[in-house]
Amino acid sequence: VIRAAQFDMIFYIVCALFLLNAFTTEAAAYERCLDEAPPEYCDDMFQSDLCAAPRYRELAEKLCKETCGFCRG
């Protein structure tokens, strides 16, 4: 049998975990968008119009997010 005090404590713990989860999920959404490749590589890719080229798009999204404009927001 769970007493009222025990129920209150469990309720507060569940609420705290819920809030913690909400804040950590939101923080991950605001992750900085940076290029993983050297600047010269991404600049060449952008200037050669390869960012949107079907053959190179996946590579551009992974390595040159910022330079090629794949950042959200």
C-alpha positions as CSV (number, residue, x, y, z in Angstrom):
1,V,0.0,0.0,0.0
2,I,1.4,3.4,-1.0
3,R,0.9,6.1,1.5
4,A,0.1,9.7,0.5
5,A,3.6,10.9,1.4
6,Q,5.2,8.2,-0.8
7,F,2.8,9.0,-3.6
8,D,3.7,12.7,-3.5
9,M,7.4,11.8,-3.5
10,I,7.0,9.5,-6.6
11,F,4.9,12.2,-8.3
12,Y,7.6,14.9,-7.7
13,I,10.3,12.6,-9.0
14,V,8.3,11.8,-12.2
15,C,7.7,15.5,-12.7
16,A,11.4,16.3,-12.3
17,L,12.4,13.6,-14.8
18,F,9.9,14.9,-17.2
19,L,11.1,18.5,-17.0
20,L,14.8,17.4,-17.2
21,N,14.0,15.4,-20.4
22,A,12.1,18.4,-21.9
23,F,15.1,20.7,-21.3
24,T,17.8,18.4,-22.6
25,T,15.8,17.6,-25.8
26,E,15.4,21.3,-26.5
27,A,19.1,22.0,-25.9
28,A,20.0,19.3,-28.5
29,A,17.8,21.0,-31.0
30,Y,20.0,24.2,-30.8
31,E,23.2,22.4,-31.6
32,R,25.7,24.6,-33.4
33,C,25.9,24.1,-37.2
34,L,29.5,24.0,-38.3
35,D,31.5,22.6,-41.2
36,E,33.4,19.5,-40.5
37,A,35.7,19.8,-43.5
38,P,38.5,22.4,-43.8
39,P,37.3,25.8,-45.0
40,E,39.1,25.5,-48.3
41,Y,37.2,22.3,-49.2
42,C,33.8,23.8,-48.3
43,D,34.5,27.1,-50.1
44,D,35.5,25.1,-53.3
45,M,32.4,23.0,-53.0
46,F,30.2,26.1,-52.6
47,Q,31.8,28.1,-55.4
48,S,31.6,25.1,-57.8
49,D,27.9,24.8,-57.1
50,L,28.4,21.3,-55.8
51,C,26.4,21.8,-52.6
52,A,23.1,21.2,-54.4
53,A,24.3,18.8,-57.0
54,P,22.5,15.5,-56.5
55,R,25.8,13.5,-56.6
56,Y,27.4,15.6,-53.9
57,R,24.5,16.8,-51.7
58,E,24.8,14.1,-49.1
59,L,28.5,14.8,-48.7
60,A,27.9,18.5,-48.5
61,E,25.2,18.1,-45.8
62,K,27.6,16.1,-43.7
63,L,30.9,18.0,-44.2
64,C,29.9,21.6,-45.2
65,K,26.6,22.3,-43.4
66,E,27.3,25.9,-42.7
67,T,29.0,26.9,-45.9
68,C,26.4,25.1,-48.1
69,G,23.5,26.5,-46.1
70,F,22.1,23.3,-44.6
71,C,21.7,24.8,-41.1
72,R,18.2,24.9,-39.7
73,G,16.8,28.1,-38.4
